[in-house]
Amino acid sequence: MTPAEAATYLEFAHALALTAGEAILPHFRNALAVEDKHNYMGYDPVTVADRAAESVIRAAIKARYPAHGIIGEEHGREPGTSPLTWVIDPIDGTKSFILGHLHWGVLIALHDGTRPVVGVTHQPFVGESFVGSTGGIAQWRRGGATRNLRTRACPRLEDAWVVTTDPRQFASPAQREAFDRVTGRARFLRYGGDCYCYTQLAMGLADVVIESGLQPYDIQALIPLVEAAGGVVTDWQGRSCDQGGDVLACGDPALHRQLLRVLSGARSPTP
């Protein structure tokens, strides 16, 4: 895919995310029924807002690109005849959403058959978006305002600011030990954030995101964003993490190399 093609798909994905936000906002901070889907960590909520937003996104993709495949958290997989596949998490951070917190967002990625090449994160209530594409730039957008994003230099773990969503995701003793080796040496650690952990990394406000048990729709939109901002996103062995599992994202490639050594040998159990 050329940078120009990726840029075209990026603008489409951003427009999709804005439209999905319009379907979500009427439900935010209002009483609504919550269903528990359950997962390996226990409680896994879903709401009418999640499902409505994904339906809106899917309909728009089918109208514009009927040959493309679609994978979404709420409505599953629809294979296409093209190698291109859209990967959707209509509300990443549903627990934050049902609490009325702000660390949630619409995630939309385009996978070219090899890797994610376009990624958009949109927070409708705040009105801000984070976008990135292969060969392009990482950018923050709000209304008509834009700002290019760049990760910051932090080659030493002792200086690093680490963020992760929930410590319970590190389910095995080996995982927990590896997580403790990382965070015990870091300058500080903050919990919570979901997709916002990665946007903070791309903004140069954090240095490390370490997570486990992710699904493809949890991470694919965030990979092009972090990479376009100058960071690195892999699994704990330095391989592709576009199918989820263990994830390590660093703003500084030198720090990423150091943390791969720290995490060596730690693997997650199958959820």
CORTA-V839577 format. One record per helix or strand of 2 or more residues. SS is the DSSP state (H for helix, E for strand). FROM is the first residue (numbers start at 0). TO is the last residue. If there is no record, write none. Layout:
<<SS/FROM/TO> <SS/FROM/TO>>
This chain:
<<H/2/24> <E/33/35> <E/44/46> <H/47/63> <E/68/71> <E/75/77> <E/84/91> <H/93/98> <E/104/110> <E/115/122> <E/127/132> <E/138/141> <E/144/147> <H/156/158> <E/160/163> <H/166/168> <H/172/184> <E/187/190> <H/194/201> <E/207/213> <H/215/227> <E/231/233> <E/244/249> <H/252/262>>
